[in-house]
Structures are given as C-alpha cells and as structure tokens.
Amino acid sequence: MSAHIETSREGQSLSPALEARDIRKSLPLGGESLDILKGISFQIGRGEFTAIIGPSGSGKSTLLGIIAGLDEPTSGKVFLDGTDITFLSESRMARIRNQKLGMVFQAYNLIPTLTAQENVEAPLYVGVHPGSPSARAKELLALVGLQHRLDHRPNQLSGGEQQRVAIARALAAAPAIVIADEPTGNLDQSNGQNILDLIRRLRDETGTTFVIATHDPTVAAAAERALHIVDGLLASDTAAAMAPPPPALMAEGSVR
C-alpha cells in the first residue's frame, strides 16, 4: 500500500482525506458465504484525483458504497477526513455526508422541479453552513461554466450541463472529498472528456480530493492514480497516466 501522509505548515502530520483499512465484505449465499471484498487497504491524500477501476463483478461498486458510508463492511474500517465512519448511525452519517462528502452520480440525480441554482443550494439548507446559499450556488455554477443557466431546470439542460450542475452541488458544502460514480457513463465521448477536464481543473482550483469509480481504462487514465480492483482485491495501485491497467481489466473494462 502506498503511503500518502501529508504534513501541515507547522510540520504536524495530517490525516489522509480517505483511508480504508482491510475492508472485507461477505454476503450469505445458501449455507455459505460469498466474499465480495477480501481485504482492501489504501490511503488517498488531500487534493488527490484518484480513480477506482474494475470490471463488473470486481467489487468496485461495493467498495464505493462502503467508502461513501452508504454500506457497511463485514470487517475493517473507513476513515473520512480523519473520522471513523464505519459503523455510525444513519443520522450521524447523514451529517458527515452533508459536511464532508460530495457525491456525483452517473444519472445526475438532480431534482427535476428545481432550477440549476436551487439544486446546488439544496444541500446548504441542511445543517449549518456559513454564508448565503444563493451566493454560494451562483459562485459554483460560474466555476463550472453555467452562470447563464441559473434558472434552467434539468429538462432544459443537456446531459453534460446536468452533470456540471451535479458537480457544483457536490462542492456546495466545501467537502473534504467528492466521490463520483461513473460520472461520464451517460455522456458521449466529447462531453465525457469535458467533465474529466472540469474535475481536474476544480481539483487544482479548490484543492478538493476527487475519487471517481469507473470500468473504463480511458476514464481512469484522466486521474493521477488508479486503484485496480480485481476479484475483490486491490490488484495494483499505479500512476494512472503512466501505467496500463492489468490485462484482466483491459479485456473486460470496455464492456458497459
């Protein structure tokens, strides 16, 4: 496992944005147990842009749900921004998500009756957040190039524009980390590349940690680092643009 420990200006050690420690997940199957994740450990440092890549059935989606606090492991621990989120109550986990975690989904998951600005504002009306939700939403929509679409509803936006709104919404509460599940999966190649370019730019400009899950080696190559999941194990941890995925992923990863 690669070590990604940072230090503050005072020289003190900072916790990673995300850490998984020996994550295992098993499900009952008849009278036996089906092992989905078989002991996965990694750290993701603050400000990293990392891809989690694996074919269907690899355990990638299960791992993503666990690190996002949407599912619990059978054993192991997950630390988000230094907080152990592994077995929190749903109410406490909801507060953590609202404050520390932004989510982006393949299907955008925008509220159809709200405008782009209102969708971005929505997370800021839950919990306590500084400043004006309206001003924050306008700032973020300008950051993703949609300052001219503030009053448009999702059905008035293209797929690429909807995903930009979803990314702006994920950043609304200034989270420690944004997790994106197949963020380009519903987009054509050109719009998909635009979203990946946007994520890189936002990481550079905001310092937010981004983690994307994908089955596509081309998408994973846009990140600085790739965690390759094969058969419930971390098969490799590489600089995404410098090393190809394992042969098993090359063979299976292009199938949607």
C-alpha positions in Angstrom: 0.0 0.0 0.0 1.3 3.4 -0.9 1.7 5.9 2.0 0.2 9.3 1.4 0.8 11.1 4.6 0.9 14.9 4.4 2.2 17.5 6.8 0.9 20.9 7.8 2.9 24.1 7.6 3.8 23.6 11.2 5.2 20.1 10.3 2.4 18.2 12.0 1.1 15.1 10.3 -2.3 15.4 8.6 -4.7 12.6 8.2 -5.5 11.4 4.7 -8.7 12.6 3.1 -9.8 8.9 2.9 -8.4 5.7 4.4 -9.6 2.2 4.0 -8.2 -0.4 6.4 -8.5 -4.1 5.5 -12.1 -3.8 4.1 -13.9 -7.1 3.8 -17.5 -7.7 2.7 -19.2 -11.0 2.6 -22.8 -11.9 1.9 -24.7 -15.1 2.8 -25.3 -17.4 -0.2 -27.3 -20.5 0.7 -25.5 -22.1 3.6 -22.2 -20.5 2.6 -20.6 -17.0 2.5 -19.8 -15.1 -0.7 -16.7 -13.0 -0.3 -17.1 -9.8 -2.3 -14.2 -7.7 -0.8 -11.2 -9.7 0.5 -9.1 -7.2 2.5 -8.6 -3.9 0.7 -6.4 -1.2 2.2 -5.3 2.2 0.8 -5.0 5.9 1.6 -5.9 8.8 -0.5 -4.2 12.1 0.3 -5.8 15.5 0.4 -6.1 17.1 -3.1 -5.5 13.8 -5.0 -7.5 12.8 -8.1 -7.8 9.1 -7.9 -9.7 6.5 -10.0 -11.1 3.2 -8.7 -11.3 0.9 -11.7 -12.7 -2.6 -12.1 -14.9 -4.7 -14.4 -18.4 -5.7 -13.4 -18.4 -8.1 -10.5 -14.9 -7.0 -9.3 -16.3 -5.5 -6.1 -15.7 -1.9 -7.2 -19.3 -0.7 -6.6 -19.5 -2.4 -3.2 -16.2 -0.7 -2.2 -17.5 2.6 -3.4 -20.7 2.2 -1.3 -18.6 1.4 1.8 -16.2 4.4 1.5 -19.2 6.7 0.9 -20.9 5.5 4.0 -23.8 4.0 2.1 -23.0 0.4 3.1 -21.1 -1.2 6.0 -18.2 -3.6 5.6 -18.2 -7.0 7.3 -15.0 -6.0 8.9 -12.4 -3.3 8.5 -12.5 0.5 8.9 -13.1 3.6 6.8 -11.8 7.0 7.8 -13.2 10.1 6.1 -11.3 13.3 6.8 -9.9 11.7 10.0 -13.3 10.4 11.2 -14.1 6.7 11.6 -17.4 6.4 9.6 -17.5 2.6 9.6 -20.4 1.9 11.9 -22.0 5.3 12.5 -25.8 5.7 13.0 -27.6 6.8 9.9 -28.4 10.2 11.4 -24.7 10.8 12.3 -23.6 9.5 8.8 -26.1 11.9 7.2 -24.4 14.8 9.0 -21.0 13.6 7.9 -22.1 13.4 4.3 -23.6 16.8 4.4 -20.4 18.4 5.8 -17.5 16.3 4.5 -18.6 14.3 1.4 -20.0 15.3 -2.0 -21.5 12.7 -4.3 -21.8 12.7 -8.1 -23.9 10.0 -9.9 -24.0 8.6 -13.4 -27.7 9.6 -13.7 -27.0 13.1 -12.3 -29.8 12.7 -9.7 -30.9 16.4 -9.9 -34.3 17.4 -8.5 -36.4 17.9 -11.7 -38.7 20.6 -10.2 -35.8 22.8 -9.1 -33.6 25.1 -11.2 -29.9 24.6 -11.5 -29.3 27.2 -8.8 -31.9 25.7 -6.5 -30.4 22.2 -7.0 -26.9 23.5 -5.9 -28.4 25.4 -3.0 -30.3 22.4 -1.7 -27.5 20.8 0.5 -26.9 24.1 2.2 -30.4 24.2 3.7 -29.5 21.0 5.7 -27.3 21.5 8.7 -25.3 24.7 9.4 -23.2 26.3 6.6 -21.7 29.8 6.5 -22.7 32.4 4.0 -25.6 32.7 1.6 -26.8 29.5 -0.2 -27.8 31.7 -3.2 -24.4 33.3 -3.4 -22.6 30.0 -3.0 -24.7 28.4 -5.7 -24.0 31.2 -8.2 -20.3 31.1 -7.4 -20.1 27.3 -8.1 -22.3 27.4 -11.2 -20.0 30.1 -12.6 -17.0 27.9 -11.7 -18.4 25.1 -13.8 -19.3 27.5 -16.7 -23.1 27.6 -16.1 -23.6 31.1 -14.9 -26.0 31.6 -17.8 -28.2 28.6 -16.8 -29.1 29.5 -13.2 -32.8 29.5 -13.8 -33.0 26.4 -16.1 -34.5 23.2 -14.8 -32.8 19.8 -15.6 -35.0 19.0 -18.6 -33.8 22.3 -20.1 -30.2 21.3 -19.8 -28.0 18.9 -21.9 -26.6 15.8 -20.2 -23.2 17.5 -19.9 -24.8 20.5 -18.3 -26.7 18.4 -15.9 -23.5 16.7 -14.8 -21.9 20.1 -14.3 -24.8 21.1 -12.0 -24.4 17.8 -10.1 -20.6 18.5 -9.6 -21.4 22.1 -8.4 -23.9 20.6 -6.0 -21.3 18.1 -4.7 -19.0 21.0 -3.9 -21.6 23.2 -2.3 -20.7 22.5 1.3 -16.9 22.6 0.6 -16.5 18.9 1.3 -13.1 17.2 2.1 -13.8 14.7 -0.7 -16.1 14.2 -3.8 -16.9 10.7 -4.9 -18.2 10.3 -8.4 -19.7 7.0 -9.6 -19.2 6.6 -13.4 -19.6 10.4 -13.9 -19.2 10.1 -17.6 -21.2 6.9 -18.1 -24.3 8.7 -19.6 -22.3 11.1 -21.8 -20.8 10.9 -25.2 -17.0 10.9 -25.6 -16.7 14.6 -26.1 -18.9 15.6 -23.1 -17.3 12.9 -21.0 -13.8 14.3 -21.7 -15.1 17.8 -20.8 -16.3 16.5 -17.4 -12.9 14.9 -16.7 -11.2 18.1 -17.7 -13.5 20.0 -15.4 -12.8 17.7 -12.4 -9.1 18.2 -12.9 -9.5 22.0 -13.0 -11.7 22.0 -10.0 -9.3 19.9 -8.0 -6.5 22.4 -8.9 -8.6 25.5 -8.1 -10.3 24.2 -4.9 -7.9 21.6 -3.5 -10.8 19.2 -3.2 -10.0 15.5 -3.2 -11.8 13.7 -6.1 -12.3 9.9 -6.4 -14.1 8.5 -9.5 -15.2 4.9 -9.9 -15.2 3.6 -13.5 -14.9 0.4 -15.5 -13.3 2.3 -18.4 -9.5 2.5 -18.6 -9.7 5.6 -20.7 -11.6 7.4 -18.0 -9.3 6.1 -15.3 -6.3 7.5 -17.2 -7.5 11.0 -16.6 -6.8 10.6 -12.9 -3.3 10.8 -11.4 -3.6 7.5 -9.7 -5.6 4.3 -10.3 -6.6 1.7 -7.8 -7.4 -1.5 -9.8 -9.9 -3.8 -8.2 -10.0 -7.4 -9.4 -11.9 -10.2 -7.8 -12.4 -8.3 -4.6 -8.7 -7.5 -4.2 -6.6 -4.4 -4.8 -4.6 -5.8 -7.8 -2.5 -2.7 -8.3 -2.1 1.0 -7.3 -0.5 2.9 -10.1 0.0 6.4 -11.5 -2.9 6.2 -14.0 -1.3 8.0 -16.9 2.0 6.1 -16.6 1.0 2.5 -16.3 -1.7 0.4 -18.2 -4.3 -1.5 -16.2 -3.9 -5.2 -15.6 -4.7 -7.4 -18.6 -7.9 -8.6 -16.9 -9.2 -5.1 -16.9 -8.1 -4.4 -20.4 -10.1 -7.4 -21.5 -13.3 -6.7 -19.5 -13.2 -3.0 -18.7 -14.5 -1.7 -22.0 -17.8 -3.5 -21.7 -20.6 -1.2 -20.4 
